[in-house]
Amino acid sequence: MGRIEEKFDELKGKKEKALIAFISAGDPDIDTTKSLVLEMERRGADIIELGVPFSDPLADGPTIQKSYLRALKGKTSLKKIIKMVKELRGRICVPIVLMSSYNPVLKYSEDRFVNDAVISGIDGVIIPDLPPEESDYLCELSEKKGIDTIFLLAPTSNEKRMKLICERSRGFIYYISVTGITGARKSMSGDIGRMVKKIKRFTDLPVAVGFGVSTGEQAGNIAKYSDGIIVGSAIVKIIEEFGNDKKRLLKEVGNFIKGLKEAISPTNRQKI
């Protein structure tokens, strides 16, 4: 059993939902990313997603695109991110998932990527622009080595697509709550509960919901239906605002994570 499965099992036993926090690795720099990972775990993040910066990411809105450009300007690379996770692994217990375009992984080589990911302590990978129909080799490598391959489902996914994604996925299913690009939103789709229930007809894996979650109220509402809530752009915006003041940055991100975790707690979910 991998760390992702263990984490969801642990939370289920406590009737809690997973808070999955996304940040762009290397924004504003690798050392600050290390500190952010440690602080997010301390303040309640259950799983941490690290975005691998790429000049032309799929489905990412302007907030994350700008963060990737800042990271690339600082010479952040997939190799440096894997090394960073290896340095962190002895200090953290939370699962770490990389979210990357396929190009950096292909350039790195799939074999080398999976081997190095295992050695560093990475637990899963999300590659939004790698169709499941073309993922045979990476999925085979990852399953042998114990890396979870996580695929995305959208509101537009039909049942055939759902079945395929559920068969290929390990760790959890990433459900995109809205069509379009990433970014914080003022309101969320009212169909989330219905769609999560539909997905669960095809899998026993946890279903986590992301894209657009930006407030505690939104997270609490989604937590009524899903097994996890993924928050990204709202955190990246804080990093953009306070990136030049590391002490303030850690405090602001930490407080935001703490507020989200409280909002999805069993007690608060009942109040919403």
VOPAGU-2260 file (C-alpha; in pm, 1 decimal, decimal comma):
REM VOPAGU-2260
SITE   aa  ch    i         X         Y         Z
SITE  MET   A    0       0,0       0,0       0,0
SITE  GLY   A    1     139,6     336,5    -105,0
SITE  ARG   A    2     135,3     662,0      89,3
SITE  ILE   A    3    -161,2     801,4    -108,7
SITE  GLU   A    4    -380,7     500,2     -34,5
SITE  GLU   A    5    -268,0     502,4     328,1
SITE  LYS   A    6    -355,7     870,6     361,7
SITE  PHE   A    7    -707,2     828,8     221,5
SITE  ASP   A    8    -762,2     522,7     444,2
SITE  GLU   A    9    -643,9     716,1     748,5
SITE  LEU   A   10    -875,2    1008,4     669,4
SITE  LYS   A   11   -1169,6     780,0     600,0
SITE  GLY   A   12   -1123,8     621,7     939,7
SITE  LYS   A   13   -1153,4     968,8    1096,1
SITE  LYS   A   14   -1441,7    1066,8     864,3
SITE  GLU   A   15   -1224,4    1341,2     719,6
SITE  LYS   A   16   -1163,9    1452,0     362,9
SITE  ALA   A   17    -824,3    1508,0     201,3
SITE  LEU   A   18    -697,4    1859,3     149,0
SITE  ILE   A   19    -474,1    1843,4    -158,5
SITE  ALA   A   20    -265,6    2157,9    -203,2
SITE  PHE   A   21     -99,5    2252,4    -532,4
SITE  ILE   A   22     193,8    2487,1    -575,9
SITE  SER   A   23     427,7    2547,1    -867,7
SITE  ALA   A   24     770,3    2405,2    -782,3
SITE  GLY   A   25    1042,7    2668,1    -798,2
SITE  ASP   A   26     809,4    2965,6    -755,2
SITE  PRO   A   27     962,9    3192,2    -645,3
SITE  ASP   A   28    1260,9    2956,9    -596,4
SITE  ILE   A   29    1340,1    2599,1    -493,3
SITE  ASP   A   30    1437,7    2685,8    -134,5
SITE  THR   A   31    1108,3    2867,7     -79,0
SITE  THR   A   32     919,4    2572,9    -227,0
SITE  LYS   A   33    1085,0    2346,5      30,4
SITE  SER   A   34     974,4    2577,4     310,0
SITE  LEU   A   35     620,9    2596,9     169,6
SITE  VAL   A   36     589,2    2218,0     154,7
SITE  LEU   A   37     695,9    2188,9     518,0
SITE  GLU   A   38     458,6    2465,2     626,4
SITE  MET   A   39     162,1    2330,3     429,6
SITE  GLU   A   40     205,2    1987,6     587,0
SITE  ARG   A   41     233,4    2147,2     931,4
SITE  ARG   A   42     -85,2    2347,6     880,7
SITE  GLY   A   43    -300,1    2061,6     755,3
SITE  ALA   A   44    -236,4    1971,8     390,1
SITE  ASP   A   45    -285,7    1595,9     345,8
SITE  ILE   A   46    -133,3    1558,9      -2,3
SITE  ILE   A   47      86,0    1808,8    -187,4
SITE  GLU   A   48      94,3    1849,6    -564,3
SITE  LEU   A   49     403,3    2007,5    -715,7
SITE  GLY   A   50     359,1    2158,1   -1059,3
SITE  VAL   A   51     651,3    2106,5   -1296,2
SITE  PRO   A   52     699,7    2437,1   -1480,2
SITE  PHE   A   53     657,7    2425,9   -1856,0
SITE  SER   A   54     634,5    2707,1   -2108,5
SITE  ASP   A   55     311,2    2581,8   -2267,0
SITE  PRO   A   56     104,4    2397,1   -2002,6
SITE  LEU   A   57    -232,3    2243,9   -2089,6
SITE  ALA   A   58    -546,3    2385,8   -1922,7
SITE  ASP   A   59    -361,0    2614,6   -1682,9
SITE  GLY   A   60    -496,0    2966,7   -1644,1
SITE  PRO   A   61    -293,1    3288,9   -1620,7
SITE  THR   A   62    -217,4    3255,2   -1247,7
SITE  ILE   A   63     -36,3    2923,7   -1282,3
SITE  GLN   A   64     112,6    3016,4   -1620,3
SITE  LYS   A   65     278,4    3319,5   -1461,8
SITE  SER   A   66     406,1    3108,7   -1173,3
SITE  TYR   A   67     562,9    2865,7   -1419,0
SITE  LEU   A   68     735,6    3151,3   -1598,8
SITE  ARG   A   69     875,0    3277,8   -1268,1
SITE  ALA   A   70    1002,2    2927,9   -1186,8
SITE  LEU   A   71    1156,4    2882,5   -1531,7
SITE  LYS   A   72    1326,1    3218,7   -1499,2
SITE  GLY   A   73    1493,3    3078,1   -1188,9
SITE  LYS   A   74    1615,3    2774,0   -1387,1
SITE  THR   A   75    1378,1    2526,3   -1218,6
SITE  SER   A   76    1379,4    2186,6   -1392,7
SITE  LEU   A   77    1226,3    1843,7   -1344,4
SITE  LYS   A   78    1566,3    1715,5   -1230,4
SITE  LYS   A   79    1590,9    1985,4    -961,8
SITE  ILE   A   80    1235,8    1916,5    -843,2
SITE  ILE   A   81    1302,7    1543,5    -804,7
SITE  LYS   A   82    1621,5    1623,7    -611,4
SITE  MET   A   83    1427,2    1864,6    -390,2
SITE  VAL   A   84    1166,5    1599,2    -302,9
SITE  LYS   A   85    1445,3    1356,7    -214,3
SITE  GLU   A   86    1588,3    1615,2      25,0
SITE  LEU   A   87    1244,7    1674,7     178,8
SITE  ARG   A   88    1129,1    1314,4     209,5
SITE  GLY   A   89    1305,5    1246,1     537,4
SITE  ARG   A   90    1137,2    1551,7     691,5
SITE  ILE   A   91     779,0    1503,6     570,8
SITE  CYS   A   92     519,5    1226,9     582,3
SITE  VAL   A   93     260,2    1358,5     335,4
SITE  PRO   A   94     232,4    1204,6     -11,9
SITE  ILE   A   95     388,6    1410,9    -290,9
SITE  VAL   A   96     239,6    1412,8    -641,0
SITE  LEU   A   97     400,1    1573,0    -945,2
SITE  MET   A   98     177,9    1740,0   -1203,2
SITE  SER   A   99     364,1    1778,9   -1530,8
SITE  SER   A  100     311,8    1822,0   -1899,9
SITE  TYR   A  101     429,5    1518,5   -2092,0
SITE  ASN   A  102     714,1    1702,3   -2268,2
SITE  PRO   A  103     943,6    1733,2   -1960,6
SITE  VAL   A  104     884,0    1365,5   -1872,9
SITE  LEU   A  105     952,5    1252,3   -2230,2
SITE  LYS   A  106    1266,9    1462,8   -2244,7
SITE  TYR   A  107    1380,3    1318,6   -1910,8
SITE  SER   A  108    1284,7     967,6   -2039,0
SITE  GLU   A  109     998,6     772,6   -1887,6
SITE  ASP   A  110    1223,2     497,2   -1748,4
SITE  ARG   A  111    1459,3     738,8   -1579,5
SITE  PHE   A  112    1172,3     955,0   -1455,5
SITE  VAL   A  113     993,0     666,9   -1282,8
SITE  ASN   A  114    1314,2     525,8   -1133,3
SITE  ASP   A  115    1427,0     864,1   -1000,1
SITE  ALA   A  116    1077,2     944,7    -873,1
SITE  VAL   A  117    1072,0     624,6    -667,6
SITE  ILE   A  118    1417,6     689,0    -524,7
SITE  SER   A  119    1324,8    1046,6    -429,1
SITE  GLY   A  120    1000,8     949,8    -255,6
SITE  ILE   A  121     748,1    1083,7    -506,0
SITE  ASP   A  122     417,0     899,9    -472,3
SITE  GLY   A  123     217,7     985,2    -783,4
SITE  VAL   A  124     213,7    1164,8   -1115,2
SITE  ILE   A  125     -49,8    1356,7   -1308,4
SITE  ILE   A  126      15,9    1427,9   -1676,3
SITE  PRO   A  127    -289,1    1614,7   -1811,4
SITE  ASP   A  128    -182,1    1605,6   -2175,3
SITE  LEU   A  129    -102,1    1232,2   -2182,6
SITE  PRO   A  130    -417,8    1053,1   -2302,4
SITE  PRO   A  131    -486,6     726,9   -2117,7
SITE  GLU   A  132    -495,4     550,7   -2456,2
SITE  GLU   A  133    -127,6     643,6   -2503,0
SITE  SER   A  134     -11,2     584,1   -2146,2
SITE  ASP   A  135      51,7     207,8   -2154,3
SITE  TYR   A  136     427,6     221,0   -2106,3
SITE  LEU   A  137     428,5     484,2   -1833,9
SITE  CYS   A  138     145,8     310,6   -1646,6
SITE  GLU   A  139     323,1     -25,0   -1667,4
SITE  LEU   A  140     650,5     121,9   -1540,6
SITE  SER   A  141     478,4     315,3   -1264,3
SITE  GLU   A  142     272,4      21,7   -1139,3
SITE  LYS   A  143     580,4    -198,9   -1118,3
SITE  LYS   A  144     765,7      62,8    -915,5
SITE  GLY   A  145     473,4     172,5    -697,1
SITE  ILE   A  146     407,9     517,6    -844,0
SITE  ASP   A  147      39,1     609,5    -873,4
SITE  THR   A  148     -74,2     735,9   -1213,5
SITE  ILE   A  149    -362,2     980,7   -1165,1
SITE  PHE   A  150    -588,6    1077,7   -1454,4
SITE  LEU   A  151    -845,0    1352,7   -1492,5
SITE  LEU   A  152   -1218,8    1338,5   -1557,5
SITE  ALA   A  153   -1430,1    1636,0   -1661,1
SITE  PRO   A  154   -1801,6    1725,1   -1661,2
SITE  THR   A  155   -1802,5    1642,8   -2032,9
SITE  SER   A  156   -1661,1    1288,4   -1987,7
SITE  ASN   A  157   -1896,6    1016,7   -2109,3
SITE  GLU   A  158   -1937,6     677,0   -1943,6
SITE  LYS   A  159   -1690,4     507,5   -2177,3
SITE  ARG   A  160   -1428,6     765,2   -2085,2
SITE  MET   A  161   -1507,4     731,8   -1717,6
SITE  LYS   A  162   -1456,3     355,7   -1728,8
SITE  LEU   A  163   -1121,3     392,4   -1906,0
SITE  ILE   A  164    -992,2     658,9   -1666,8
SITE  CYS   A  165   -1105,2     458,8   -1365,2
SITE  GLU   A  166    -928,1     147,1   -1497,0
SITE  ARG   A  167    -602,4     335,2   -1560,3
SITE  SER   A  168    -592,8     548,9   -1246,6
SITE  ARG   A  169    -417,8     462,3    -923,9
SITE  GLY   A  170    -425,4     659,0    -598,0
SITE  PHE   A  171    -730,4     870,9    -668,8
SITE  ILE   A  172    -944,2    1012,2    -948,9
SITE  TYR   A  173    -898,6    1382,3   -1021,8
SITE  TYR   A  174   -1237,9    1529,0   -1114,7
SITE  ILE   A  175   -1225,8    1869,3   -1285,5
SITE  SER   A  176   -1531,8    2048,2   -1148,9
SITE  VAL   A  177   -1563,4    2292,5   -1439,7
SITE  THR   A  178   -1476,4    2302,0   -1806,4
SITE  GLY   A  179   -1206,3    2544,8   -1911,7
SITE  ILE   A  180    -876,1    2646,2   -1754,6
SITE  THR   A  181    -756,3    2651,8   -1395,1
SITE  GLY   A  182    -822,1    2955,2   -1180,5
SITE  ALA   A  183   -1001,6    3065,1    -866,8
SITE  ARG   A  184   -1377,5    3107,0    -914,9
SITE  LYS   A  185   -1653,9    3280,1    -719,5
SITE  SER   A  186   -1900,1    2993,1    -764,3
SITE  MET   A  187   -1885,8    2620,4    -834,7
SITE  SER   A  188   -2097,8    2385,1   -1042,8
SITE  GLY   A  189   -2406,5    2248,2    -872,0
SITE  ASP   A  190   -2361,2    1910,7   -1044,3
SITE  ILE   A  191   -2052,6    1804,1    -848,6
SITE  GLY   A  192   -2239,7    1565,2    -620,5
SITE  ARG   A  193   -2417,6    1396,4    -910,1
SITE  MET   A  194   -2095,8    1357,8   -1110,1
SITE  VAL   A  195   -1893,6    1220,6    -818,3
SITE  LYS   A  196   -2167,1     966,1    -753,3
SITE  LYS   A  197   -2161,2     867,5   -1120,9
SITE  ILE   A  198   -1782,1     824,5   -1121,5
SITE  LYS   A  199   -1800,0     605,6    -811,9
SITE  ARG   A  200   -2011,5     356,9   -1006,5
SITE  PHE   A  201   -1694,2     263,6   -1193,9
SITE  THR   A  202   -1428,0     266,9    -921,2
SITE  ASP   A  203   -1350,1     216,8    -553,7
SITE  LEU   A  204   -1077,8     481,8    -571,3
SITE  PRO   A  205   -1127,0     811,3    -387,0
SITE  VAL   A  206   -1252,3    1100,5    -600,8
SITE  ALA   A  207   -1091,7    1440,5    -542,3
SITE  VAL   A  208   -1237,9    1758,1    -690,4
SITE  GLY   A  209   -1035,9    2051,9    -818,6
SITE  PHE   A  210   -1023,7    2348,4   -1059,8
SITE  GLY   A  211   -1153,5    2672,4    -918,4
SITE  VAL   A  212   -1176,6    2599,1    -544,7
SITE  SER   A  213   -1072,9    2920,7    -372,7
SITE  THR   A  214   -1265,6    2963,1     -46,5
SITE  GLY   A  215   -1336,9    2765,4     265,8
SITE  GLU   A  216   -1708,0    2773,1     189,8
SITE  GLN   A  217   -1654,0    2619,5    -155,1
SITE  ALA   A  218   -1421,3    2355,9      -9,7
SITE  GLY   A  219   -1671,9    2269,8     262,5
SITE  ASN   A  220   -1954,2    2229,7      15,0
SITE  ILE   A  221   -1749,7    2007,3    -215,6
SITE  ALA   A  222   -1632,6    1799,8      81,6
SITE  LYS   A  223   -1991,8    1687,0     132,8
SITE  TYR   A  224   -1969,6    1486,4    -191,1
SITE  SER   A  225   -1601,5    1412,9    -262,2
SITE  ASP   A  226   -1316,6    1233,9     -87,0
SITE  GLY   A  227   -1076,9    1521,6    -137,1
SITE  ILE   A  228   -1054,8    1886,1    -238,3
SITE  ILE   A  229    -775,9    2017,7    -460,7
SITE  VAL   A  230    -677,9    2384,1    -425,2
SITE  GLY   A  231    -415,1    2540,3    -649,0
SITE  SER   A  232    -458,9    2881,1    -809,0
SITE  ALA   A  233    -575,0    3043,5    -484,8
SITE  ILE   A  234    -249,6    2935,0    -314,7
SITE  VAL   A  235     -38,1    3035,7    -614,0
SITE  LYS   A  236    -195,2    3383,6    -600,2
SITE  ILE   A  237     -76,3    3421,6    -241,9
SITE  ILE   A  238     273,6    3319,7    -352,1
SITE  GLU   A  239     260,4    3577,6    -631,3
SITE  GLU   A  240     156,1    3849,6    -386,0
SITE  PHE   A  241     400,6    3775,5    -105,1
SITE  GLY   A  242     683,4    3598,9    -288,1
SITE  ASN   A  243     934,1    3872,0    -203,8
SITE  ASP   A  244     874,1    3840,8     171,8
SITE  LYS   A  245     937,5    3479,3     269,3
SITE  LYS   A  246     833,5    3514,9     633,2
SITE  ARG   A  247     502,9    3678,2     539,6
SITE  LEU   A  248     452,7    3431,5     255,2
SITE  LEU   A  249     480,3    3125,5     480,5
SITE  LYS   A  250     241,4    3283,0     731,1
SITE  GLU   A  251     -20,7    3372,4     467,5
SITE  VAL   A  252      -8,3    3033,4     292,7
SITE  GLY   A  253      -8,6    2851,5     625,7
SITE  ASN   A  254    -312,8    3043,5     749,5
SITE  PHE   A  255    -496,9    2977,7     423,1
SITE  ILE   A  256    -426,3    2603,8     443,6
SITE  LYS   A  257    -537,4    2596,5     807,2
SITE  GLY   A  258    -863,9    2771,2     715,6
SITE  LEU   A  259    -936,5    2527,9     432,2
SITE  LYS   A  260    -866,7    2226,2     652,8
SITE  GLU   A  261   -1101,2    2361,0     917,9
SITE  ALA   A  262   -1369,7    2427,6     655,2
SITE  ILE   A  263   -1372,1    2065,5     539,0
SITE  SER   A  264   -1370,2    1918,3     888,4
SITE  PRO   A  265   -1669,3    1695,6     971,6
SITE  THR   A  266   -1806,7    1951,0    1219,5
SITE  ASN   A  267   -1795,3    2246,1     981,2
SITE  ARG   A  268   -1931,7    2048,7     686,1
SITE  GLN   A  269   -2249,0    1992,7     884,2
SITE  LYS   A  270   -2288,8    2366,6     942,1
SITE  ILE   A  271   -2259,1    2469,0     575,9
